[in-house]
Amino acid sequence: MHVVVTGALVENDAVLLVHRRPTKRAYPDVWDLPGGQVEAGESELQALAREMHEELGVHIVAESASRLGVLHAGSGEAALHVGVWQIGDWVGSPTNCAPDEHDDIAWVGINELDGLPLVHGVLAAMVHSLPEFECAHRHSDTTDRNLDYRGTKTDCRACAGTASSSIRWD
């Protein structure tokens, strides 16, 4: 099993995404939250701090980070366990410090997510779940009773995530 962490940096109603190079073996040419492998002996939070510094050149304020959930994909040796974290505060300006991994980084507004090729189909739903992007930020003309990706009732179609039989979000 591969254990990975990702971090959502949110600023001015936008989330920072990284674009994976088309030459990457795993998940090429898609947008993703920054992050990477948890190394032996590291906690998820330690790995998150290391990865944010390696990839973006920022130092996260550990007390501001909160775990949103876990994404599970695949099975057996190919199984993927992704801890998804929200980072409330950091020091430094994010820059692409890992050009061998990412060919671009961008602040992406919540309404722009649906038009992007994303690493996992539930990534948009994960970002929609951030407190900064609660239903109050969404248009009233999208209301409809649906279940969101966690199985809870929501008043907003924009909150309903896309689920896949091979991807599970806890």
C-alpha positions in Angstrom: 0.0 0.0 0.0 1.2 3.5 -0.8 0.6 6.1 1.9 0.4 9.7 0.6 -0.6 13.1 2.1 -1.9 16.1 0.3 -2.6 19.6 1.5 -5.2 22.2 0.5 -3.9 25.7 0.8 -6.8 28.1 0.5 -6.6 31.8 -0.1 -9.1 34.4 -1.5 -11.7 31.7 -2.4 -9.2 29.6 -4.4 -7.3 26.5 -3.7 -3.7 25.9 -4.8 -3.3 23.0 -7.3 -0.3 21.5 -8.9 -0.3 20.2 -12.5 1.5 16.8 -12.8 3.9 16.6 -15.7 2.6 14.6 -18.7 5.7 12.4 -18.3 4.9 11.2 -14.8 4.3 7.5 -14.5 1.5 7.8 -12.0 -1.4 10.2 -12.8 0.2 12.1 -15.6 -1.1 15.4 -17.0 -3.7 16.1 -14.3 -4.3 18.7 -11.6 -3.8 17.6 -7.9 -3.4 19.0 -4.4 0.4 19.2 -3.6 1.8 16.4 -1.5 3.6 13.1 -1.6 4.7 9.9 0.0 4.8 9.4 3.8 8.3 8.1 4.6 9.1 5.4 7.1 8.9 6.8 10.6 7.0 10.0 9.6 3.5 10.9 10.8 1.2 12.3 8.1 1.6 15.8 9.6 5.4 15.5 9.4 5.2 14.3 5.8 2.8 17.1 5.0 5.2 19.7 6.4 8.1 18.2 4.5 6.2 17.9 1.2 4.8 21.4 1.3 8.4 22.8 1.8 9.9 20.5 -0.9 7.2 21.2 -3.5 6.1 24.7 -2.7 8.8 26.3 -0.6 6.4 27.1 2.2 6.5 26.2 5.9 3.1 25.2 7.2 1.9 26.2 10.7 1.3 22.7 12.1 -1.4 23.9 14.5 -3.4 25.3 11.5 -3.6 21.9 9.7 -6.6 19.7 10.1 -7.2 16.3 8.5 -10.2 16.4 6.2 -10.4 12.7 5.5 -8.8 9.8 3.7 -9.1 8.8 0.1 -8.8 5.1 -0.7 -8.2 3.8 -4.2 -7.1 0.5 -5.7 -6.3 -2.7 -3.9 -3.5 -5.0 -3.0 0.0 -3.7 -3.6 -1.4 -1.0 -5.8 -3.7 0.3 -3.0 -3.5 4.0 -2.3 -4.2 5.7 1.0 -4.3 9.5 0.7 -4.6 11.6 3.8 -6.1 14.9 2.8 -5.4 17.9 5.0 -6.5 21.5 5.0 -3.7 24.0 5.8 -5.0 27.1 7.4 -1.7 29.1 7.7 1.7 28.9 6.2 4.9 31.1 5.9 6.2 32.0 2.5 4.8 32.4 -1.0 4.1 29.1 -2.8 6.3 28.6 -5.9 7.0 25.5 -8.0 10.0 24.1 -6.2 9.6 20.7 -7.9 9.6 21.3 -11.6 10.5 17.7 -12.3 7.2 16.7 -10.8 4.9 19.6 -11.7 4.9 21.8 -14.8 2.6 24.4 -13.3 0.9 25.5 -10.1 -2.2 27.7 -9.9 -4.7 29.2 -7.6 -8.0 27.7 -8.8 -11.4 29.1 -7.9 -14.1 26.7 -6.6 -16.2 27.2 -9.7 -13.3 26.4 -12.0 -12.7 22.9 -10.6 -15.3 21.1 -12.6 -13.6 22.1 -15.9 -10.2 20.7 -15.0 -8.8 17.2 -15.4 -8.3 16.2 -11.8 -6.2 13.3 -10.4 -9.2 11.7 -8.6 -12.9 12.2 -9.5 -13.6 13.1 -5.9 -11.0 15.9 -5.7 -13.6 18.6 -6.5 -15.9 17.2 -3.8 -13.0 17.2 -1.3 -12.3 20.9 -2.0 -16.1 21.7 -1.9 -16.0 20.3 1.7 -13.6 22.9 2.9 -15.2 25.4 5.3 -14.2 28.3 3.0 -16.4 26.8 0.3 -19.6 25.9 2.2 -22.9 26.3 0.4 -23.2 29.9 1.3 -20.7 30.6 -1.5 -22.8 28.8 -4.0 -25.6 30.1 -6.2 -29.2 29.6 -4.9 -30.4 28.4 -8.3 -28.4 25.1 -7.9 -30.5 23.9 -4.9 -31.7 20.4 -5.1 -31.9 17.7 -2.3 -29.0 15.3 -2.9 -26.7 13.2 -0.9 -23.1 14.4 -0.9 -20.0 12.2 -1.3 -20.2 11.4 2.5 -23.8 10.3 2.3 -25.2 13.3 4.1 -28.0 15.4 2.9 -27.1 18.7 1.2 -29.2 21.6 -0.1 -26.8 22.3 -3.0 -26.0 20.3 -6.1 -22.5 21.8 -6.1 -21.9 20.0 -2.8 -22.7 16.6 -4.2 -19.5 14.8 -5.1 -18.9 12.2 -7.8 -18.3 8.7 -6.4 -16.6 5.9 -8.1 -16.7 2.2 -7.2 -12.9 2.1 -7.2 -12.4 5.3 -5.1 -13.7 5.7 -1.5 -13.6 8.8 0.6 -13.8 8.4 4.4 
